Every structure is written in C-alpha cells, then in structure tokens.
Amino acid sequence: MITLILPYPISSNRYWATRVIPKKPKPLAMTYVTDEAKQYKATVAAIARAAGIRQPHAGRVHLTIRLYPHRPQDWAKRARKDPYTWDDTVQCIDLGNCEKVLSDALNGVAWVDDKKHRRILQERMEPDEKGARVEVEIEFLAAAPSLLDGVAA
C-alpha cells in the first residue's frame, strides 16, 4: 500500500470543458481536458513518482480517499455554534466529483486504467490545520513485481 498526499482537487467543471464545433448537418460537441487539469495531473504525477510509483499498475486496485476541505478563518466560531456538524457549512467539492478527478489524474500514472478499481472508500474529513488536500491510499492487488519500484503490493 502507498499513501499520497495530494493538492485539493479541482472541480470536474474546471477539469473538463466542452467545445461545440458548428458542422453541417449537425454541430459536433467535443469534451477535452483543460490546461488547469493538465497542470493538476502533472503535479499529481510528480508526487506519485516521488512516492515510488515508477510505472502504472496493470492489476486491480483498492482506493481510500480522504478529502480535507479548506478550514475557514471563522471555523472556531462555527464549531462553538454547532460542534457536531459545523464542517457541513464549509465549501467543498462532492466526493464523487473528487474521485473522478483523482481517477483521471492518476490514470496512466498509478494504474493503467481506472476500470481496474475494485473498491473505493471515500470520506469527507473535518478541515484541519494542515490545509486543504486529499489523502489517497492505494492498495495494489496481485501486482507484478516489475511494475512497481519499491512499492509493496
């Protein structure tokens, strides 16, 4: 298993964009990865390489995703007012959005294809002093030793 601490993911609305090309007899819509998404993916790939991932894993994968939103300046006031659910008022992307962006960013980096995901556990965490981020635990199943450089299968 390997743990990656990654920057807070961008929204899927900023990750993918659609362009409509006027064509006859009907227009053609093309969805593409934005420049911001390419930059996020490059950052994620660099962190994964620094953590020891050298080639994408071809086998099955289990993921645990912990999403930490940004802690607002008035968090203590919010926590005093509602100690149990104050963090529900914090702006945060939804977990499905987070998972899709991470799966795409790590596709071809940590694994060959996200269709090999067998289990995904997702959790939105309470904001803390470490800042906005996403922590991803990747468990590589039935790994061929040649695919991983120093990463336990």
VEXKOLTI-304851 format. One record per atom (N, C-alpha, C): x, y, z; residue in one letter; atom name; residue number from 0. Coordinates in nm, 3 decimals, padded with zeros to 5 digits. Atoms other than C-alpha are relative to their C-alpha. Layout:
BEGIN
     east    north       up  residuo  atomo  num
        X        Y        Z        a     CA  NUM
...
This chain:
BEGIN
     east    north       up  residuo  atomo  num
   00.084  -00.117   00.000        m      N    0
   00.000   00.000   00.000        m     CA    0
   00.089   00.124   00.000        m      C    0
  -00.072  -00.127   00.005        i      N    1
   00.112   00.353  -00.072        i     CA    1
  -00.098   00.112   00.029        i      C    1
   00.084  -00.115  -00.031        t      N    2
  -00.024   00.683   00.059        t     CA    2
   00.056   00.122  -00.071        t      C    2
  -00.036  -00.125   00.067        l      N    3
  -00.021   01.001  -00.147        l     CA    3
  -00.076   00.115   00.065        l      C    3
   00.066  -00.122  -00.047        i      N    4
  -00.095   01.344  -00.004        i     CA    4
   00.007   00.098  -00.116        i      C    4
   00.010  -00.077   00.124        l      N    5
  -00.215   01.546  -00.300        l     CA    5
  -00.069   00.133   00.023        l      C    5
   00.071  -00.127  -00.010        p      N    6
  -00.331   01.902  -00.355        p     CA    6
  -00.150  -00.022  -00.014        p      C    6
   00.146   00.005   00.010        y      N    7
  -00.702   01.966  -00.320        y     CA    7
  -00.039  -00.005  -00.147        y      C    7
   00.032   00.015   00.143        p      N    8
  -00.860   01.852  -00.648        p     CA    8
  -00.082   00.117  -00.054        p      C    8
   00.082  -00.101   00.065        i      N    9
  -01.003   02.098  -00.893        i     CA    9
  -00.136  -00.062  -00.031        i      C    9
   00.134   00.048   00.031        s      N   10
  -01.372   02.071  -00.972        s     CA   10
  -00.002  -00.064  -00.139        s      C   10
   00.012   00.062   00.133        s      N   11
  -01.471   01.847  -01.261        s     CA   11
  -00.050   00.101  -00.103        s      C   11
   00.044  -00.106   00.092        n      N   12
  -01.634   02.158  -01.409        n     CA   12
   00.118   00.080  -00.054        n      C   12
  -00.121  -00.067   00.048        r      N   13
  -01.283   02.306  -01.437        r     CA   13
   00.099  -00.100  -00.059        r      C   13
  -00.089   00.104   00.052        y      N   14
  -01.117   01.974  -01.525        y     CA   14
  -00.030  -00.030  -00.147        y      C   14
   00.042   00.026   00.137        w      N   15
  -01.318   01.906  -01.840        w     CA   15
  -00.080   00.118  -00.051        w      C   15
   00.079  -00.105   00.065        a      N   16
  -01.464   02.156  -02.082        a     CA   16
  -00.052  -00.056  -00.133        a      C   16
   00.060   00.045   00.126        t      N   17
  -01.681   02.118  -02.390        t     CA   17
   00.000   00.116  -00.098        t      C   17
  -00.001  -00.097   00.109        r      N   18
  -01.643   02.299  -02.718        r     CA   18
  -00.095  -00.052  -00.107        r      C   18
   00.092   00.038   00.106        v      N   19
  -01.915   02.296  -02.982        v     CA   19
   00.055   00.053  -00.132        v      C   19
  -00.051  -00.036   00.132        i      N   20
  -01.793   02.295  -03.341        i     CA   20
  -00.118  -00.002  -00.097        i      C   20
   00.112  -00.002   00.094        p      N   21
  -02.052   02.411  -03.592        p     CA   21
   00.033  -00.083  -00.124        p      C   21
  -00.018   00.088   00.115        k      N   22
  -02.081   02.142  -03.857        k     CA   22
  -00.137  -00.029  -00.059        k      C   22
   00.126   00.037   00.064        k      N   23
  -02.344   02.054  -04.106        k     CA   23
   00.002  -00.150  -00.026        k      C   23
   00.136  -00.044  -00.028        p      N   24
  -02.580   01.875  -04.083        p     CA   24
  -00.027   00.030   00.146        p      C   24
   00.023  -00.037  -00.140        k      N   25
  -02.545   01.896  -03.701        k     CA   25
   00.133   00.032   00.067        k      C   25
  -00.122  -00.040  -00.070        p      N   26
  -02.293   02.055  -03.461        p     CA   26
   00.066  -00.120   00.072        p      C   26
  -00.077   00.104  -00.066        l      N   27
  -02.020   01.841  -03.303        l     CA   27
   00.051   00.055   00.135        l      C   27
  -00.048  -00.040  -00.133        a      N   28
  -01.954   01.867  -02.927        a     CA   28
   00.122  -00.083   00.035        a      C   28
  -00.124   00.067  -00.038        m      N   29
  -01.601   01.785  -02.813        m     CA   29
   00.033   00.034   00.146        m      C   29
  -00.040  -00.021  -00.138        t      N   30
  -01.507   01.738  -02.447        t     CA   30
   00.152  -00.021   00.008        t      C   30
  -00.146   00.006  -00.010        y      N   31
  -01.143   01.799  -02.357        y     CA   31
   00.046   00.034   00.141        y      C   31
  -00.062  -00.031  -00.129        v      N   32
  -00.911   01.828  -02.057        v     CA   32
   00.058   00.141  -00.009        v      C   32
  -00.045  -00.140   00.001        t      N   33
  -00.838   02.192  -01.967        t     CA   33
   00.148   00.011   00.035        t      C   33
  -00.140  -00.024  -00.036        d      N   34
  -00.493   02.345  -01.918        d     CA   34
   00.019  -00.011   00.152        d      C   34
  -00.007   00.011  -00.147        e      N   35
  -00.566   02.370  -01.543        e     CA   35
   00.003  -00.147   00.042        e      C   35
   00.001   00.144  -00.029        a      N   36
  -00.642   01.996  -01.541        a     CA   36
   00.134  -00.063  -00.034        a      C   36
  -00.131   00.053   00.039        k      N   37
  -00.318   01.919  -01.725        k     CA   37
   00.105   00.035   00.105        k      C   37
  -00.093  -00.043  -00.104        q      N   38
  -00.127   02.117  -01.462        q     CA   38
  -00.022  -00.082   00.127        q      C   38
   00.030   00.081  -00.118        y      N   39
  -00.306   01.933  -01.177        y     CA   39
   00.051  -00.143  -00.019        y      C   39
  -00.044   00.136   00.029        k      N   40
  -00.236   01.597  -01.342        k     CA   40
   00.153  -00.010   00.006        k      C   40
  -00.146   00.000  -00.004        a      N   41
   00.134   01.686  -01.383        a     CA   41
   00.051   00.006   00.145        a      C   41
  -00.037  -00.011  -00.141        t      N   42
   00.157   01.783  -01.014        t     CA   42
  -00.022  -00.134   00.071        t      C   42
   00.033   00.130  -00.060        v      N   43
  -00.013   01.458  -00.907        v     CA   43
   00.100  -00.106  -00.045        v      C   43
  -00.096   00.097   00.052        a      N   44
   00.218   01.253  -01.132        a     CA   44
   00.137   00.018   00.066        a      C   44
  -00.130  -00.025  -00.065        a      N   45
   00.528   01.419  -00.982        a     CA   45
   00.000  -00.050   00.144        a      C   45
   00.010   00.048  -00.139        i      N   46
   00.408   01.342  -00.627        i     CA   46
   00.001  -00.153   00.002        i      C   46
   00.004   00.147   00.006        a      N   47
   00.333   00.981  -00.724        a     CA   47
   00.139  -00.057  -00.030        a      C   47
  -00.136   00.047   00.031        r      N   48
   00.681   00.939  -00.877        r     CA   48
   00.091   00.015   00.121        r      C   48
  -00.082  -00.023  -00.119        a      N   49
   00.842   01.090  -00.567        a     CA   49
  -00.032  -00.101   00.110        a      C   49
   00.041   00.100  -00.100        a      N   50
   00.646   00.836  -00.358        a     CA   50
   00.044  -00.141  -00.040        a      C   50
  -00.053   00.130   00.040        g      N   51
   00.799   00.548  -00.557        g     CA   51
  -00.075  -00.069  -00.112        g      C   51
   00.073   00.062   00.110        i      N   52
   00.548   00.478  -00.833        i     CA   52
   00.075   00.031  -00.130        i      C   52
  -00.080  -00.019   00.121        r      N   53
   00.752   00.424  -01.150        r     CA   53
  -00.077  -00.030  -00.128        r      C   53
   00.080   00.038   00.116        q      N   54
   00.505   00.258  -01.386        q     CA   54
  -00.143  -00.024   00.046        q      C   54
   00.139   00.026  -00.037        p      N   55
   00.127   00.226  -01.392        p     CA   55
  -00.022  -00.149   00.029        p      C   55
   00.033   00.136  -00.041        h      N   56
  -00.004  -00.086  -01.218        h     CA   56
  -00.109  -00.055  -00.093        h      C   56
   00.095   00.059   00.095        a      N   57
  -00.190  -00.321  -01.455        a     CA   57
  -00.111  -00.078   00.070        a      C   57
   00.098   00.083  -00.071        g      N   58
  -00.380  -00.514  -01.186        g     CA   58
  -00.108   00.080   00.069        g      C   58
   00.110  -00.060  -00.075        r      N   59
  -00.669  -00.443  -00.957        r     CA   59
   00.052   00.092   00.109        r      C   59
  -00.038  -00.103  -00.096        v      N   60
  -00.666  -00.152  -00.715        v     CA   60
  -00.114   00.025   00.098        v      C   60
   00.094  -00.048  -00.100        h      N   61
  -00.838  -00.059  -00.390        h     CA   61
   00.046   00.140   00.040        h      C   61
  -00.032  -00.139  -00.036        l      N   62
  -00.855   00.312  -00.301        l     CA   62
  -00.072   00.041   00.127        l      C   62
   00.062  -00.071  -00.111        t      N   63
  -00.922   00.502   00.017        t     CA   63
   00.030   00.148  -00.022        t      C   63
  -00.014  -00.143   00.029        i      N   64
  -00.982   00.873  -00.043        i     CA   64
  -00.053   00.078   00.119        i      C   64
   00.041  -00.088  -00.109        r      N   65
  -00.993   01.127   00.240        r     CA   65
   00.016   00.144  -00.048        r      C   65
   00.002  -00.137   00.052        l      N   66
  -01.091   01.476   00.128        l     CA   66
  -00.008   00.099   00.116        l      C   66
  -00.006  -00.102  -00.104        y      N   67
  -00.994   01.764   00.357        y     CA   67
  -00.025   00.137  -00.063        y      C   67
   00.024  -00.134   00.055        p      N   68
  -01.160   02.095   00.263        p     CA   68
   00.082   00.106   00.074        p      C   68
  -00.068  -00.113  -00.062        h      N   69
  -01.005   02.432   00.341        h     CA   69
  -00.072   00.039   00.129        h      C   69
   00.060  -00.044  -00.127        r      N   70
  -01.061   02.541   00.702        r     CA   70
  -00.015   00.152  -00.002        r      C   70
   00.020  -00.146   00.006        p      N   71
  -01.219   02.888   00.703        p     CA   71
   00.052   00.069   00.126        p      C   71
  -00.053  -00.076  -00.113        q      N   72
  -01.091   03.163   00.932        q     CA   72
  -00.095  -00.002   00.120        q      C   72
   00.097  -00.003  -00.109        d      N   73
  -01.412   03.157   01.136        d     CA   73
  -00.041  -00.140   00.046        d      C   73
   00.035   00.137  -00.033        w      N   74
  -01.403   02.781   01.193        w     CA   74
  -00.031  -00.019   00.148        w      C   74
   00.022   00.017  -00.144        a      N   75
  -01.382   02.812   01.574        a     CA   75
  -00.137   00.053   00.039        a      C   75
   00.132  -00.057  -00.027        k      N   76
  -01.691   03.033   01.582        k     CA   76
  -00.108  -00.097  -00.048        k      C   76
   00.095   00.098   00.053        r      N   77
  -01.876   02.782   01.362        r     CA   77
  -00.007  -00.123   00.090        r      C   77
  -00.006   00.119  -00.084        a      N   78
  -01.762   02.495   01.585        a     CA   78
  -00.067   00.023   00.135        a      C   78
   00.069  -00.032  -00.127        r      N   79
  -01.886   02.671   01.902        r     CA   79
  -00.151   00.000  -00.020        r      C   79
   00.144  -00.010   00.029        k      N   80
  -02.224   02.735   01.739        k     CA   80
  -00.060  -00.137  -00.025        k      C   80
   00.050   00.134   00.034        d      N   81
  -02.263   02.378   01.609        d     CA   81
   00.117  -00.098   00.005        d      C   81
  -00.122   00.081  -00.015        p      N   82
  -01.992   02.148   01.749        p     CA   82
   00.001  -00.132  -00.077        p      C   82
   00.003   00.132   00.063        y      N   83
  -02.108   01.831   01.572        y     CA   83
  -00.001   00.005  -00.153        y      C   83
   00.012  -00.003   00.147        t      N   84
  -02.179   01.942   01.216        t     CA   84
   00.045   00.133  -00.059        t      C   84
  -00.044  -00.130   00.050        w      N   85
  -02.006   02.280   01.176        w     CA   85
   00.065  -00.010  -00.136        w      C   85
  -00.075   00.012   00.125        d      N   86
  -01.796   02.149   00.890        d     CA   86
  -00.091  -00.025  -00.121        d      C   86
   00.095   00.012   00.112        d      N   87
  -02.110   02.086   00.680        d     CA   87
  -00.020   00.134  -00.070        d      C   87
   00.016  -00.133   00.059        t      N   88
  -02.110   02.463   00.619        t     CA   88
   00.122   00.044  -00.079        t      C   88
  -00.124  -00.033   00.069        v      N   89
  -01.760   02.458   00.469        v     CA   89
  -00.013  -00.036  -00.148        v      C   89
   00.005   00.027   00.143        q      N   90
  -01.734   02.484   00.090        q     CA   90
   00.093  -00.116  -00.034        q      C   90
  -00.076   00.120   00.032        c      N   91
  -01.619   02.151  -00.052        c     CA   91
  -00.059  -00.063  -00.124        c      C   91
   00.053   00.073   00.115        i      N   92
  -01.645   01.961  -00.378        i     CA   92
  -00.060  -00.130   00.052        i      C   92
   00.060   00.125  -00.046        d      N   93
  -01.858   01.649  -00.356        d     CA   93
   00.096  -00.116  -00.024        d      C   93
  -00.093   00.114   00.004        l      N   94
  -01.691   01.311  -00.312        l     CA   94
   00.005  -00.067  -00.137        l      C   94
   00.001   00.061   00.133        g      N   95
  -01.800   01.175  -00.649        g     CA   95
   00.084   00.079  -00.098        g      C   95
  -00.078  -00.091   00.083        n      N   96
  -01.651   01.477  -00.822        n     CA   96
   00.150  -00.019   00.030        n      C   96
  -00.139   00.018  -00.043        c      N   97
  -01.328   01.433  -00.622        c     CA   97
   00.056  -00.131  -00.055        c      C   97
  -00.048   00.131   00.044        e      N   98
  -01.299   01.063  -00.708        e     CA   98
   00.023  -00.002  -00.151        e      C   98
  -00.015   00.002   00.146        k      N   99
  -01.350   01.117  -01.082        k     CA   99
   00.124   00.078  -00.043        k      C   99
  -00.118  -00.081   00.035        v      N  100
  -01.087   01.393  -01.100        v     CA  100
   00.128  -00.073   00.039        v      C  100
  -00.119   00.074  -00.042        l      N  101
  -00.837   01.185  -00.898        l     CA  101
   00.025  -00.123  -00.088        l      C  101
  -00.016   00.118   00.085        s      N  102
  -00.904   00.873  -01.104        s     CA  102
   00.060   00.038  -00.134        s      C  102
  -00.055  -00.043   00.128        d      N  103
  -00.834   01.065  -01.422        d     CA  103
   00.144   00.048   00.015        d      C  103
  -00.135  -00.052  -00.020        a      N  104
  -00.527   01.239  -01.279        a     CA  104
   00.102  -00.112   00.023        a      C  104
  -00.092   00.110  -00.028        l      N  105
  -00.375   00.907  -01.165        l     CA  105
  -00.005  -00.110  -00.107        l      C  105
   00.009   00.095   00.111        n      N  106
  -00.481   00.714  -01.477        n     CA  106
   00.128   00.009  -00.084        n      C  106
  -00.125   00.000   00.075        g      N  107
  -00.165   00.612  -01.662        g     CA  107
   00.121   00.036   00.083        g      C  107
  -00.109  -00.034  -00.092        v      N  108
   00.042   00.711  -01.358        v     CA  108
   00.012  -00.108   00.107        v      C  108
   00.001   00.101  -00.107        a      N  109
  -00.053   00.484  -01.066        a     CA  109
  -00.061  -00.131  -00.047        a      C  109
   00.063   00.119   00.057        w      N  110
  -00.269   00.242  -01.265        w     CA  110
  -00.020   00.020  -00.148        w      C  110
   00.015  -00.006   00.144        v      N  111
  -00.318   00.157  -01.629        v     CA  111
  -00.137   00.056  -00.038        v      C  111
   00.136  -00.042   00.034        d      N  112
  -00.695   00.206  -01.633        d     CA  112
  -00.087  -00.008   00.124        d      C  112
   00.082  -00.002  -00.121        d      N  113
  -00.944   00.303  -01.364        d     CA  113
  -00.114  -00.102  -00.002        d      C  113
   00.099   00.108   00.001        k      N  114
  -01.175   00.022  -01.476        k     CA  114
   00.046  -00.116   00.090        k      C  114
  -00.053   00.103  -00.089        k      N  115
  -00.950  -00.196  -01.255        k     CA  115
  -00.026   00.031   00.148        k      C  115
   00.035  -00.031  -00.139        h      N  116
  -01.075  -00.021  -00.938        h     CA  116
  -00.103  -00.102   00.048        h      C  116
   00.090   00.100  -00.055        r      N  117
  -01.239  -00.289  -00.725        r     CA  117
  -00.073   00.049   00.124        r      C  117
   00.063  -00.056  -00.120        r      N  118
  -01.314  -00.093  -00.409        r     CA  118
   00.049   00.143   00.016        r      C  118
  -00.035  -00.139  -00.025        i      N  119
  -01.324   00.279  -00.341        i     CA  119
  -00.074   00.044   00.125        i      C  119
   00.056  -00.054  -00.122        l      N  120
  -01.381   00.415   00.009        l     CA  120
   00.029   00.149  -00.001        l      C  120
  -00.016  -00.145   00.004        q      N  121
  -01.441   00.789   00.016        q     CA  121
  -00.055   00.061   00.128        q      C  121
   00.043  -00.063  -00.124        e      N  122
  -01.467   01.014   00.319        e     CA  122
   00.036   00.148  -00.004        e      C  122
  -00.026  -00.143  -00.016        r      N  123
  -01.503   01.387   00.365        r     CA  123
   00.038   00.022   00.145        r      C  123
  -00.054  -00.019  -00.134        m      N  124
  -01.296   01.488   00.664        m     CA  124
  -00.029   00.141   00.051        m      C  124
   00.013  -00.133  -00.059        e      N  125
  -01.323   01.779   00.905        e     CA  125
   00.125   00.080  -00.036        e      C  125
  -00.118  -00.083   00.032        p      N  126
  -01.097   02.067   00.795        p     CA  126
   00.094   00.008   00.120        p      C  126
  -00.097  -00.009  -00.108        d      N  127
  -00.777   02.086   00.996        d     CA  127
   00.109   00.102  -00.032        d      C  127
  -00.106  -00.100   00.013        e      N  128
  -00.464   02.297   01.040        e     CA  128
   00.098  -00.030  -00.113        e      C  128
  -00.092   00.036   00.108        k      N  129
  -00.278   02.111   00.761        k     CA  129
  -00.044   00.053  -00.136        k      C  129
   00.046  -00.061   00.125        g      N  130
  -00.487   02.280   00.492        g     CA  130
  -00.078  -00.096  -00.089        g      C  130
   00.080   00.076   00.096        a      N  131
  -00.700   02.165   00.200        a     CA  131
   00.090  -00.097  -00.074        a      C  131
  -00.079   00.103   00.067        r      N  132
  -00.579   01.839   00.046        r     CA  132
  -00.087  -00.123  -00.018        r      C  132
   00.064   00.131   00.009        v      N  133
  -00.675   01.488  -00.049        v     CA  133
   00.109  -00.103   00.028        v      C  133
  -00.091   00.109  -00.032        e      N  134
  -00.506   01.183   00.100        e     CA  134
  -00.055  -00.126  -00.065        e      C  134
   00.042   00.118   00.074        v      N  135
  -00.519   00.873  -00.117        v     CA  135
   00.089  -00.118   00.039        v      C  135
  -00.072   00.125  -00.026        e      N  136
  -00.422   00.524  -00.003        e     CA  136
  -00.031  -00.092  -00.117        e      C  136
   00.016   00.089   00.115        i      N  137
  -00.364   00.292  -00.297        i     CA  137
   00.053  -00.137   00.039        i      C  137
  -00.041   00.137  -00.024        e      N  138
  -00.357  -00.081  -00.242        e     CA  138
   00.003  -00.071  -00.135        e      C  138
  -00.018   00.069   00.127        f      N  139
  -00.218  -00.258  -00.547        f     CA  139
  -00.020  -00.149   00.024        f      C  139
   00.031   00.142  -00.017        l      N  140
  -00.361  -00.610  -00.575        l     CA  140
   00.063  -00.082  -00.111        l      C  140
  -00.059   00.092   00.096        a      N  141
  -00.189  -00.901  -00.749        a     CA  141
   00.099   00.071  -00.092        a      C  141
  -00.096  -00.078   00.078        a      N  142
   00.097  -00.678  -00.859        a     CA  142
   00.113  -00.086  -00.051        a      C  142
  -00.121   00.060   00.053        a      N  143
   00.369  -00.800  -01.087        a     CA  143
   00.117   00.084   00.052        a      C  143
  -00.110  -00.076  -00.061        p      N  144
   00.697  -00.702  -00.913        p     CA  144
   00.068   00.097  -00.096        p      C  144
  -00.069  -00.087   00.094        s      N  145
   00.836  -00.548  -01.231        s     CA  145
  -00.074   00.131  -00.023        s      C  145
   00.077  -00.121   00.024        l      N  146
   00.557  -00.289  -01.238        l     CA  146
   00.023   00.107   00.106        l      C  146
  -00.016  -00.094  -00.109        l      N  147
   00.640  -00.129  -00.906        l     CA  147
   00.145   00.004   00.045        l      C  147
  -00.139  -00.017  -00.043        d      N  148
   00.969   00.011  -00.787        d     CA  148
  -00.002   00.037   00.148        d      C  148
  -00.006  -00.026  -00.143        g      N  149
   00.990  -00.025  -00.411        g     CA  149
  -00.134   00.020   00.067        g      C  149
   00.132  -00.016  -00.058        v      N  150
   00.614  -00.022  -00.352        v     CA  150
  -00.053  -00.138   00.032        v      C  150
   00.051   00.131  -00.041        a      N  151
   00.469  -00.312  -00.155        a     CA  151
  -00.133  -00.028  -00.069        a      C  151
   00.125   00.038   00.066        a      N  152
   00.191  -00.499  -00.335        a     CA  152
  -00.100  -00.048   00.102        a      C  152
